[in-house]
């Protein structure tokens, strides 16, 4: 007790002398877990802002993507309660995959179109064409899944053949909008940095190649090479582990419009010259394109990306 009282008296005398104790330096938290939380917190914030922007500027694309994701959630229920399979996988796996992919694409278009100096009328036309064509394509995929039959490459009956033809028409409509975006990205000044505009152009160009790969699959009426469609594959995506699978190159190419502009956005935030940013985006896009070209060549040779 005496020691405690002495300490208190000493502290009082210290303050009364007009002196102040030294402030302890804040201890920074360098833990990797804290960095991860900050990263995901930033991503969550940025995603919320992006969705709010798309909802305001491109409402048709926003609500179409939300509706498709809702159907995708229903597909998860279907996977649980429906044990029917098609080509070795549950019948609801395919519409689930397409629901995620199409929704991401719709949100991407809804965001990117705000960067183009289009009139409101032109934006509305492009948004509606994109939304309705992809919604109808997804509806066919989901309907055929509910019947337990293939949606792609299915000409078993005249009705199935008509549905497959309609899907091709809807895809063709979207390819035309991609060509329009490429043309306008070249000739117009977008409301973004030069590095970002260059990344958007490269992204659309690689997406167009991905559409061509899709045409290759239609031409051979199958997506596998060297083995029949179906059979052993990677979980969820079901990419073949026994032969070549053109869907892999198709997948990565179609998502170039998210991957490359995101890299360009990251680079544009760095304190580097505009020229250095464009070079960095070019190198990244070239490496990404070479990767896609490699897995496409590999698939055409009947070689699986991952041999299990």
Buried (B, 14 or more C-beta within 10 A) or exposed (E): EEEEEEEEEEEEEEEEEEEEEEEEEEEEEEEEEEEEEEEEEEEEEEEEEBBEBBBEBBBBBBBBBBBBBEBBEBBEEBBEEBEEEBBEBBBBBBBBBBBBBBBBBBBBBBBBBBBBEBEEEBBBEBBBBBBBBBBBBBBBBBEBBBEEBBBBBBEEEEEBEEBBEBBBEBBEBBBEBBEBBBEBBEEEEBEBBBBBBBBBBBBBBBBBBBBBBBBBBBEEEBBBBBBEBBBEBBEEBBBBBBBBBBBBBBBBBBBBBBBBBBBBBBBBEEEBEEEEBBBBBBEBBEEBBEEBEEBBEBBBEBBBBEEE
